[in-house]
Amino acid sequence: MSARRGGFTLIELLVVIAIIGLLLSLVLPALGRAREAGRAVVCLSNQRQIGTALSLYANTYQEWIPRESGSSESARGPQVPAYLGATRNITWAFNLRPFLDPLANSKFANLGVDDAYAGAVYYRDPSRPKDLHNINYVCNGLSFLWNSGLRRAVCTNSGKPPTPLHRYTRPTSDIIYLTCFVDDPLGARFGSWYAGNDELNISIYYDMWNMSNVNGVGSNDHTTWQRTAPTRHSGNSNAMYFDGHAASIKRDVVTDVLKWDDGDYRLP
């Protein structure tokens, strides 16, 4: 007599499939969280590199650091050597790239690389949904004045020009300089910011000068829309401070306008 070959019954197969599905439902979220944690670490590392470049820039230019870079501002303070005679303030991304990339040359408006920052991997947040933006961070270009009636600082909704660090009355380790840039799923910002622009002009949009850039309250066009991504990394955000260190911070911290106050209430 031939022995019957054993096998799974239909019910047993269904039970095995159910167990596998249950295990996957438990494992996949954990893997997703682990991958996001890894991306958040890379983002922090990129911000720390930018912080190091900011410190090098400040050491090179007598404590001056780049802030707001709008065309409405008259150029003030040191710029990269080729643009000491600039008619407007130059952004952090353009000013700092020569300190991060030996191929970048500030003698040229395209930094000598003409890549729309595609090669500037240190400017990218790996957790941000991929789109055409090659700069994934925004810096603190907010200006504040002291309101004696309210007995607190208020944001002026105007840009802060380059300013030397010694003017800041708050500890530089407490003032946010840079954070993650919000998603742009429909490309509404990209279309306005990149079209026909070189590196010098592409980068002018990656700062914040209005309260709505921080928290989105009262925004009405692409210049005043919210630019922070307060929940990018597992419900929190990453931020780099004026002293160059970077850390994970809660959403209510990154959207608190006063956390961006440098304590310098003198008019430019």
Secondary structure, 3 states (H helix, E strand, C coil): CCCCCCCCCHHHHHHHHHHHHHHHHHHHHHHHHHHHHHHHHHHHHHHHHHHHHHHHHHHHCCCEECCCCCCCCCCCCCCCHHHCCCCCCCCHHHHHHHHHCCCCCCCCCCCCCCCCCCCCHHHCCCCCCCCCCCCCEEEECEEEEEECCCCEEEEEEEECCCEEHHHCCCCCCCCEEEEEECCCCCCHHHHHHCCCCCHHHHHHHCEECCHHHHHCCCCCCCCCCCCECCCCECCEEEEEECCCCEEEEEHHHHCCHHHHCCCCCCCC
